[in-house]
């Protein structure tokens, strides 16, 4: 049993006509940075972890969505252009999830 990570890679960040080996190296470095070199954004009430890293000219080319243990259960929703865990959703988005599940 182990940990897994879910990332969102923005297609427009990798469609740059660049060398694939160079791009693969940049994506790999961004993944490792997100997992093992956390950066924090200072806020008046403290700080929060920066979950995006640049790829090419895109400052948010890759985003860490969540880290999950293999024995965990999670629910995610793709909404407003991003994938988010159900615990990060606003009440109206939770209702949307319920409606989608009811229709399934």
BELHU-V155261 format. One record per residue. N is the residue number from 1. RES is the residue in one letter. SS is DSSP state (helix for helix, strand for strand, loop for the rest). PSI is psi in whole degrees, 0 to 359 (none if undefined). NEAR is the number of other ideal C-beta (glycine too) atoms within 8 Angstrom. Layout:
n:res:ss:psi:near
N:RES:SS:PSI:NEAR
N:RES:SS:PSI:NEAR
//
This chain:
n:res:ss:psi:near
1:X:loop:141:4
2:X:loop:186:5
3:X:strand:148:7
4:X:strand:160:8
5:X:strand:145:12
6:X:strand:127:11
7:X:strand:152:10
8:X:strand:119:9
9:X:strand:123:10
10:X:loop:125:12
11:X:helix:319:6
12:X:helix:342:6
13:X:helix:337:13
14:X:helix:355:12
15:X:loop:66:6
16:X:loop:8:8
17:X:loop:27:3
18:X:loop:165:7
19:X:loop:130:5
20:X:helix:323:6
21:X:helix:319:6
22:X:helix:316:8
23:X:helix:317:13
24:X:helix:319:8
25:X:helix:318:8
26:X:helix:318:10
27:X:helix:316:12
28:X:helix:317:8
29:X:helix:322:8
30:X:helix:319:13
31:X:helix:311:11
32:X:helix:322:9
33:X:helix:316:10
34:X:helix:322:14
35:X:helix:325:9
36:X:helix:355:6
37:X:loop:71:7
38:X:loop:143:7
39:X:strand:149:7
40:X:strand:144:8
41:X:strand:121:8
42:X:strand:136:4
43:X:strand:158:7
44:X:loop:326:2
45:X:loop:8:3
46:X:strand:234:4
47:X:strand:163:7
48:X:strand:154:7
49:X:strand:138:8
50:X:strand:118:8
51:X:loop:6:7
52:X:strand:152:10
53:X:strand:151:8
54:X:strand:149:10
55:X:strand:117:14
56:X:loop:231:11
57:X:loop:357:5
58:X:strand:113:10
59:X:strand:336:6
60:X:strand:47:9
61:X:strand:328:14
62:X:strand:140:16
63:X:strand:134:10
64:X:strand:117:12
65:X:strand:313:13
66:X:strand:157:9
67:X:strand:133:8
68:X:strand:135:10
69:X:strand:147:8
70:X:loop:342:8
71:X:loop:6:4
72:X:loop:159:6
73:X:loop:132:3
74:X:loop:156:8
75:X:loop:135:7
76:X:strand:154:11
77:X:strand:132:11
78:X:strand:114:5
79:X:strand:140:9
80:X:loop:37:3
81:X:loop:13:3
82:X:strand:158:9
83:X:strand:125:8
84:X:strand:148:10
85:X:strand:152:10
86:X:helix:331:11
87:X:helix:346:4
88:X:helix:5:5
89:X:loop:150:12
90:X:loop:159:5
91:X:helix:321:6
92:X:helix:330:6
93:X:helix:326:10
94:X:helix:321:10
95:X:helix:321:8
96:X:helix:316:10
97:X:helix:313:12
98:X:helix:316:8
99:X:helix:319:8
100:X:helix:319:8
101:X:helix:319:7
102:X:helix:328:6
103:X:helix:340:5
104:X:loop:none:4
//
